[in-house]
Amino acid sequence: MYKKMLTEWIRKLQPRQSRRLTEEHLNAAMILMEIELEEVRKELEKLYSQDKRGRKGYDPVCVLRALLLMIILQYERISKFAEELYDKPRLAMIAGFKPKKTPAASTFYLFIDRLEDGEHQKSCEHKLKASKKRKKKHIRNLSAEKESKEARKKQIEKESDSITIHLKKELLAKKQEPRVKGLQKLLEDLLMKLAIIPSANKGLLGELTKLKVCGDGSALESGANCNGQPTCDCRSKGIYKCKCDRIYSDPTADWGFDSYRQIYYFGHTFYQHTISVSGHDLPLHITMGPASESDFTLSMKSLDSMLKMFSAHVLPVNIYSMSYDSGHDGLGIYQYLKANSIKPVIALNPRSGTLPKPTGTAKLVNEKGVPLCPAGLEMRCNGKRGDGRIYYNCPVKRPTHLNGKYLFKTHSQECPQGSLCQPDSQMGPVVYIRSSDDLRLYPDISRYSPEYKLLMNLRTGCERSNSTKKVVHKLANRPCRSASHFLVRLYLVAILEHSKAWLAERKKIVGSDTLKLIASFLAA
């Protein structure tokens, strides 16, 4: 119904397009027509009371479409967009409303509150809704919270080898438990139904049984005041840097370090997993944490939620590899990926520690984990066997093809000792290391293989998607004062990234002509 109404309206405007409909608005309409919002009508209607009394509310599907339109047109403030929606009939038509009968800004804020609160329940004085908890005055002491987190970190490190290993054990123990009901789960379901499943059906995710996923985190500075509101009278006494409790409007934001900009900031960290196929960077999952939380833990939590999300929607997905930067180089992450049959592709972060010892004549390994021959050269990797052993042979004996035969050729002049250790051996000396001795140094996919380089290059897709959210859609401009509003906008952008990919593929087939595109929408 929406497609038919909108396409008929666009057809009438075509002769006067330059005057009545800008290219930006036309493109927004095309993107929105790609999204089948009726697929989530039941989920959205559950957020509202079924009581027939009172004034009939706005159609929740149209409200969601209007928020998507706001994101497409890059409005930062909901109040400004609500004014434009009322003043410009063409925007109202694109969103699915009648001109001059559009929602006020408060309706959009209330809609986000409903998403956060979940299925509608009667108000109860014994239970406070999530949105009302967020809007309360939050008395916090960030310095005390930091000390508590540091104490918890030390306790975990005392009980386990590292935080990632501790988290790995927790996540694997709760692997069969369902997702927790809340805003995160609802947004995941919307993303699945509106974006991921349609992309899978269109073949834009590639081979579902062999997904090559990458992940990365990024900083989001909160729009709330980082100093809070004092609850004491220390300033009147001349004390300007006290450690008393303060009132903060953002209940979960704290201080963290942005390694990209090399500055400290007050806000949150969002983490997303994406897949890059056929020139499109498509988000699969997004989660959020405070600014002080690192990619170490957020990546594992996001992956756990993503796997449960796929399972809940019965999507036959199998993740082949997971590409991360060196900020994820923790043993617990390798072990968690291995437990889920996922091949880690993680850049090595040089650090001190005990390295595994190889067998045979090699006595040492370098910082990369490669055994050194008696002459001190890096030995040549000869592949991994089914028993988990990685074999290395003499660095001056290398394979070649001669007269159609595969054989090893010895380059004696390259040996620093001037004489071979095992002159009668074709490859020797040969040593091996068990990959299970250190999953960090000896992953399933060698860091020196072409496959590793190819998979690691896919990480740029995740970085582009992060940039799209923060720069193109202006989330880096601090438009929100809570993690809930940031998370809603992040998922709306993620849905649009899928929709833009569908439109790009449609244009490859139909062309860029507006009338042909309209005909293709009606024929679909």
C-alpha positions, 0 to 999 in steps of 0.5 A: 500500500505504501509503495503504491501510494508513494510511486503514484505521487512521485509519478505525478511530480515527475514533470515538476521534479526540479521544483517540487521534489529534490534529488535528496528526497527522491533518493530517500523515498527509494531507500525507504521503499526497499524496506518492508516495514510491515514485517515488524508491525506485530512487534511494534503494535505490542508496544502499545496498549490494546485498550480501544478507549482514548484518541487513536495513536499514530501508526507505529510503522509510519513513526519508525519510517519517519525516524528512518527518514530523519536518519537518511536526511541527516537531521541531528535533532528530533525536534527540528525534524518534527517541525520540518515534517509538519512544514513540508508536505513532501516529507510527510508523504515520504514518511507515510503521513498525511500533510499537516497531520504528522507527529510532534517531537514528543511522539518520537521520543515516546516511541523510543521509550516504548522500544526501551520498555518493551511489550506494553504493561499496565503501570505499576508502582512496584515496577519502574519502566526502563525509560523512567529509570533512565530519566531519573536523576542519577547520583553517581561518583565516577571516581568511586565507580572507577576504583570498584571496577579496578578492584573487580579487574584485579579479583578476576585476574587473580582468579583467572589468567586474564579477563578474556579467559574469565569472560570466555568461561562465563559466556560458554556456560550460558551458551544455551540460555536465551537472550535477555528481553530488552531494548538490545533484543528488540533492536536485534529482531528488527535488524534481522527481519528488516535487513539481515534476512532480506539481504541473505535472501538477495544473496548479499551476505555471500555463502551463509555457511562460510561467512567472513565476519570482521569486528571493531569498536568506536568511541561515542561522546555523550551529549550529557554534561561530563562534570555533572551537577554538584550535590554538595556545597564544596564550591562555596567553601573554595573547594573546586575539585571535590570527590563528592557525589554528583548528578548525571543525566547520562546513567551509564556514560563514563570516562574512556580513552579514544585510541584513534584521536588519542584523547580521553572522552566522556561517553560510550563505546559501540561495537559492531560486527560487519560483513563485506561482500560485493562492495557492500559493508553490511552490519550484522550486530551492534552492542554498546558499553561504557567508554571505559570498556575495551574491545576485549570484552565487547567483541565477545559479548557482541559475538555471543549475542549475534550467534544467539540472534541467528539461532533464534531466527533459525538462519542457517549461518556458519561463521568461517573466520573472524577478523580483528585488529591487535586490540583483540589479541587476548588468549581468551578471545582465541579460545572463545572463537575456537570453542565456536569453530571460528577461525581467528584472524587477529593481528599480533600485539607484541608483548612479553611472555613465555614462548613455546619451545620447539622440538629438535635442533631449534632451541629458540623462537623469536617474538613472532613465535617462529623457531630459529635454526642453529644459525639464528635464521627464521625457519621456513613454515612447512604447513600444519598437519591434522594433529595440530602440529606446525612444521618448520624446515631449514630456511635455505632449503626451499621448494621449487618446480623443475622439469615438472617435478616438485623438489627442494633446492638448497641455497648453501651460500645463504647459510651464515655458518657456511655449512649445512646442519644436515647436508644429506637431508632434503628438508632438514633440520625439521622441527614442529610446534603444537599450535595448542601450546599458544593459540595466539602465535599459532592460529589456524590461519597463518599470519604469513599466508595470502588467506590471512592478508585477504581476510584481514583486509576485510576489516576496512569494511567495518571501519567504513561502516563506523565512519558512516555512522559517526561522520555521515549520520553525525553521531559523533556530534553528540546528538544523544544524552543516553546509550538507549538513544544512541543504540536506537540510532545505530540500529536505524543506520544499520538497517539503512546500510542494508537498504542502500545496498539493495537499491544499488543492486537494483540500479545495476539491473534497472538503471538510474532512471526514476520511472524505471525504478518506480516500475521495478518497485511495483513489479517486485 
